[in-house]
Amino acid sequence: MNDSELKEAIGQLKGWELVDSKLHKRFSFSSFSEAFGFMTRVALEAEKMNHHPDWTNNYNRVLVDLFTHDAGRVTELDVQLARHMDQINS
């Protein structure tokens, strides 16, 4: 994705921002179980896509960074996974 495509994509995502050249978002849930369930559902889709997030979980929060390491930048795969995460969380 070029810079204008990335800017447009970020504008269409819910709460995502570019931090250190990565798509970044903090998800908050009502409990650890809900956060872990979210991560499990995302992991299943990420595995199908063969595209995996960099993320951390602390109790009811999940911090996510998306970046295509092989390409050295954010790609359409990252945007697709971000959209999927937003769908799961809605």
Residue frames as a rotation matrix with the C-alpha (Angstrom) as fourth column:
MET 1
0.582 0.813 0.000 0.00
0.813 -0.582 0.000 0.00
0.000 0.000 -1.000 0.00
ASN 2
-0.380 -0.657 0.651 1.24
0.553 -0.726 -0.410 3.48
0.742 0.204 0.639 -0.74
ASP 3
-0.952 -0.103 -0.288 0.86
0.301 -0.480 -0.824 6.29
-0.053 -0.871 0.488 1.81
SER 4
-0.654 0.756 -0.031 -2.43
-0.748 -0.639 0.178 7.62
0.115 0.139 0.984 0.43
GLU 5
-0.048 0.616 -0.786 -3.99
-0.247 0.755 0.607 4.13
0.968 0.223 0.116 0.28
LEU 6
-0.529 -0.228 -0.817 -2.89
0.665 0.487 -0.566 3.49
0.528 -0.843 -0.106 3.86
LYS 7
-0.983 0.180 -0.035 -4.29
-0.128 -0.812 -0.570 6.81
-0.131 -0.556 0.821 5.05
GLU 8
-0.335 0.906 -0.258 -7.60
-0.796 -0.126 0.592 6.06
0.503 0.404 0.764 3.35
ALA 9
-0.099 0.256 -0.961 -7.73
0.171 0.956 0.237 2.55
0.980 -0.140 -0.139 4.84
ILE 10
-0.819 -0.248 -0.518 -7.01
0.539 -0.022 -0.842 3.83
0.197 -0.969 0.151 8.36
GLY 11
-0.839 0.539 0.069 -9.82
-0.544 -0.832 -0.112 6.36
-0.003 -0.131 0.991 7.93
GLN 12
-0.026 0.858 -0.514 -12.22
-0.668 0.367 0.647 3.49
0.743 0.360 0.563 7.28
LEU 13
-0.307 -0.155 -0.939 -11.12
0.447 0.848 -0.286 1.43
0.840 -0.508 -0.191 10.29
LYS 14
0.704 0.666 0.249 -12.65
0.030 -0.377 0.926 1.86
0.710 -0.644 -0.285 13.76
GLY 15
0.947 -0.231 0.221 -10.12
-0.281 -0.272 0.920 3.27
-0.153 -0.934 -0.323 16.21
TRP 16
0.526 -0.815 0.243 -6.97
0.826 0.558 0.084 2.10
-0.204 0.157 0.966 14.46
GLU 17
0.887 -0.344 -0.308 -3.98
-0.371 -0.928 -0.029 4.41
-0.276 0.140 -0.951 14.15
LEU 18
0.634 -0.762 -0.131 -0.50
0.275 0.381 -0.883 4.29
0.723 0.524 0.451 12.72
VAL 19
0.833 -0.432 0.345 2.09
-0.502 -0.331 0.799 3.96
-0.231 -0.839 -0.492 15.52
ASP 20
-0.071 -0.966 0.247 5.74
-0.525 0.247 0.814 3.27
-0.848 -0.072 -0.525 14.71
SER 21
-0.517 -0.088 -0.852 4.73
-0.856 0.080 0.511 2.42
0.023 0.993 -0.116 11.12
LYS 22
-0.943 0.279 -0.182 2.30
0.281 0.960 0.016 -0.28
0.179 -0.036 -0.983 12.34
LEU 23
-0.080 0.970 0.228 -1.47
-0.260 -0.241 0.935 -0.44
0.962 0.016 0.271 12.52
HIS 24
-0.922 -0.297 -0.248 -2.23
0.180 0.237 -0.955 -0.21
0.342 -0.925 -0.165 16.24
LYS 25
0.002 0.932 0.362 -5.35
-0.451 -0.323 0.832 -0.58
0.893 -0.165 0.419 18.37
ARG 26
-0.961 -0.157 0.225 -6.25
-0.266 0.331 -0.905 -1.23
0.068 -0.930 -0.360 22.00
PHE 27
-0.131 0.928 -0.348 -9.28
-0.130 0.332 0.934 -3.43
0.983 0.168 0.077 22.57
SER 28
-0.833 -0.051 0.551 -10.97
-0.550 -0.041 -0.834 -3.46
0.065 -0.998 0.006 25.98
PHE 29
-0.292 0.703 -0.648 -13.37
0.011 0.680 0.733 -6.12
0.956 0.207 -0.206 27.24
SER 30
0.475 0.587 0.656 -15.43
-0.643 -0.277 0.714 -6.74
0.601 -0.760 0.246 30.36
SER 31
0.765 -0.210 0.609 -13.29
-0.400 0.585 0.705 -9.67
-0.504 -0.783 0.364 31.53
PHE 32
-0.364 -0.931 0.037 -10.21
-0.676 0.292 0.677 -11.75
-0.641 0.222 -0.735 30.86
SER 33
-0.309 0.298 0.903 -12.39
0.377 0.910 -0.171 -14.51
-0.873 0.288 -0.393 29.40
GLU 34
0.776 0.630 -0.027 -13.95
0.261 -0.360 -0.896 -12.14
-0.574 0.688 -0.443 26.90
ALA 35
0.426 -0.713 -0.557 -10.52
-0.807 -0.577 0.121 -10.81
-0.408 0.398 -0.822 25.87
PHE 36
-0.553 -0.671 0.493 -9.13
-0.415 0.736 0.536 -14.31
-0.722 0.092 -0.685 25.52
GLY 37
0.117 0.694 0.710 -12.17
0.504 0.575 -0.645 -15.41
-0.856 0.433 -0.282 23.50
PHE 38
0.849 0.117 -0.515 -11.61
-0.291 -0.710 -0.641 -12.49
-0.440 0.694 -0.569 21.14
MET 39
-0.068 -0.970 -0.232 -7.98
-0.894 -0.044 0.447 -13.52
-0.444 0.237 -0.864 20.70
THR 40
-0.451 -0.049 0.891 -9.00
0.060 0.995 0.085 -17.11
-0.891 0.091 -0.445 20.02
ARG 41
0.586 0.741 0.327 -11.48
0.426 0.062 -0.902 -16.10
-0.689 0.668 -0.280 17.31
VAL 42
0.713 -0.399 -0.576 -8.91
-0.638 -0.709 -0.299 -13.78
-0.289 0.581 -0.761 15.71
ALA 43
-0.288 -0.899 0.330 -6.23
-0.654 0.436 0.619 -16.49
-0.700 -0.038 -0.713 15.89
LEU 44
-0.002 0.363 0.932 -8.40
0.408 0.851 -0.331 -18.88
-0.913 0.380 -0.150 13.88
GLU 45
0.932 0.357 0.053 -8.85
0.211 -0.420 -0.883 -16.34
-0.293 0.834 -0.467 11.09
ALA 46
0.471 -0.834 -0.288 -5.19
-0.804 -0.540 0.248 -15.25
-0.363 0.115 -0.925 11.23
GLU 47
-0.302 -0.568 0.766 -4.12
-0.209 0.823 0.528 -18.85
-0.930 0.000 -0.367 10.78
LYS 48
0.443 0.540 0.716 -6.38
0.616 0.397 -0.681 -19.19
-0.652 0.742 -0.157 7.71
MET 49
0.991 -0.065 -0.115 -4.83
-0.122 -0.788 -0.603 -16.02
-0.052 0.612 -0.789 6.30
ASN 50
0.406 -0.906 -0.116 -1.32
0.903 0.418 -0.104 -17.15
0.143 -0.062 0.988 7.28
HIS 51
-0.209 -0.370 0.905 -0.95
0.168 -0.925 -0.339 -13.63
0.963 0.081 0.256 8.66
HIS 52
0.209 0.212 -0.955 -0.43
0.879 0.386 0.279 -13.23
0.428 -0.898 -0.106 12.39
PRO 53
0.728 0.135 0.673 -0.73
-0.046 -0.969 0.244 -10.19
0.684 -0.209 -0.699 14.65
ASP 54
-0.627 -0.746 -0.224 1.79
0.371 -0.033 -0.928 -8.93
0.685 -0.665 0.298 17.15
TRP 55
0.250 0.818 0.518 -0.29
-0.277 -0.452 0.848 -8.61
0.928 -0.355 0.113 20.30
THR 56
-0.896 -0.417 -0.150 -0.33
0.040 0.262 -0.964 -8.67
0.442 -0.870 -0.218 24.06
ASN 57
0.231 0.965 -0.125 -3.03
0.179 0.084 0.980 -9.41
0.956 -0.249 -0.154 26.58
ASN 58
-0.926 -0.376 0.015 -3.27
0.056 -0.179 -0.982 -7.94
0.373 -0.909 0.187 30.06
TYR 59
-0.703 0.710 0.019 -6.42
0.145 0.170 -0.975 -9.06
-0.696 -0.683 -0.223 31.88
ASN 60
0.249 0.929 0.273 -9.25
0.570 0.087 -0.817 -7.46
-0.783 0.359 -0.508 29.87
ARG 61
0.564 -0.118 -0.818 -7.12
-0.530 -0.811 -0.248 -5.56
-0.633 0.573 -0.520 27.35
VAL 62
0.377 -0.472 0.797 -5.60
0.751 0.660 0.036 -6.68
-0.543 0.585 0.603 24.06
LEU 63
0.320 -0.390 -0.864 -3.02
-0.451 -0.864 0.223 -4.44
-0.833 0.318 -0.452 22.38
VAL 64
0.557 -0.006 0.830 -2.55
0.606 0.687 -0.401 -5.17
-0.568 0.727 0.387 18.69
ASP 65
-0.012 -0.562 -0.827 0.09
-0.597 -0.660 0.457 -4.16
-0.802 0.499 -0.327 16.16
LEU 66
0.678 0.242 0.694 -0.26
0.397 0.674 -0.623 -5.23
-0.618 0.698 0.361 12.54
PHE 67
0.298 -0.706 -0.642 2.71
-0.814 -0.539 0.214 -5.10
-0.498 0.459 -0.736 10.20
THR 68
1.000 -0.004 0.009 3.81
0.008 0.823 -0.568 -7.37
-0.005 0.568 0.823 7.37
HIS 69
0.485 -0.874 0.035 7.36
-0.183 -0.062 0.981 -8.23
-0.855 -0.483 -0.190 8.37
ASP 70
0.047 -0.471 0.881 8.26
0.778 0.570 0.263 -9.77
-0.626 0.673 0.393 5.00
ALA 71
0.426 0.201 0.882 7.25
0.805 -0.529 -0.268 -6.59
0.413 0.824 -0.387 3.17
GLY 72
-0.612 -0.713 -0.343 8.66
0.787 -0.508 -0.349 -4.23
0.075 -0.483 0.872 5.80
ARG 73
-0.911 0.389 0.141 5.45
-0.380 -0.921 0.082 -2.20
0.162 0.022 0.987 5.90
VAL 74
-0.314 0.906 0.284 1.69
-0.218 0.222 -0.950 -2.32
-0.924 -0.361 0.128 6.43
THR 75
-0.988 0.031 -0.151 -0.03
-0.139 0.250 0.958 -4.20
0.067 0.968 -0.243 3.59
GLU 76
-0.243 0.958 -0.149 -3.56
-0.741 -0.084 0.666 -5.03
0.625 0.272 0.731 2.53
LEU 77
-0.143 0.151 -0.978 -3.33
0.357 0.930 0.091 -8.22
0.923 -0.336 -0.187 4.64
ASP 78
-0.888 -0.219 -0.404 -2.94
0.453 -0.274 -0.848 -6.08
0.075 -0.937 0.342 7.75
VAL 79
-0.747 0.665 0.015 -5.95
-0.664 -0.747 0.039 -3.99
0.037 0.019 0.999 6.82
GLN 80
-0.088 0.718 -0.690 -8.01
-0.393 0.612 0.687 -7.13
0.915 0.331 0.229 6.16
LEU 81
-0.373 -0.106 -0.922 -7.08
0.660 0.668 -0.344 -8.58
0.652 -0.736 -0.179 9.54
ALA 82
-0.994 0.047 -0.099 -7.88
0.032 -0.744 -0.667 -5.26
-0.105 -0.666 0.738 11.25
ARG 83
-0.426 0.894 -0.143 -11.33
-0.798 -0.296 0.525 -5.28
0.426 0.337 0.839 9.62
HIS 84
-0.045 0.378 -0.925 -11.88
0.104 0.923 0.372 -8.85
0.994 -0.079 -0.081 10.76
MET 85
-0.755 -0.286 -0.589 -10.91
0.597 0.069 -0.799 -7.92
0.270 -0.956 0.119 14.32
ASP 86
-0.886 0.462 0.044 -13.40
-0.457 -0.851 -0.258 -5.04
-0.082 -0.248 0.965 14.26
GLN 87
-0.151 0.856 -0.495 -16.14
-0.603 0.317 0.732 -7.37
0.783 0.409 0.468 13.01
ILE 88
-0.245 0.003 -0.969 -15.47
0.527 0.840 -0.131 -9.85
0.814 -0.543 -0.208 15.80
ASN 89
-0.853 -0.205 -0.479 -15.50
0.521 -0.382 -0.763 -7.06
-0.026 -0.901 0.433 18.36
SER 90
-0.796 0.571 0.202 -18.74
-0.475 -0.795 0.376 -5.44
0.376 0.203 0.904 17.16
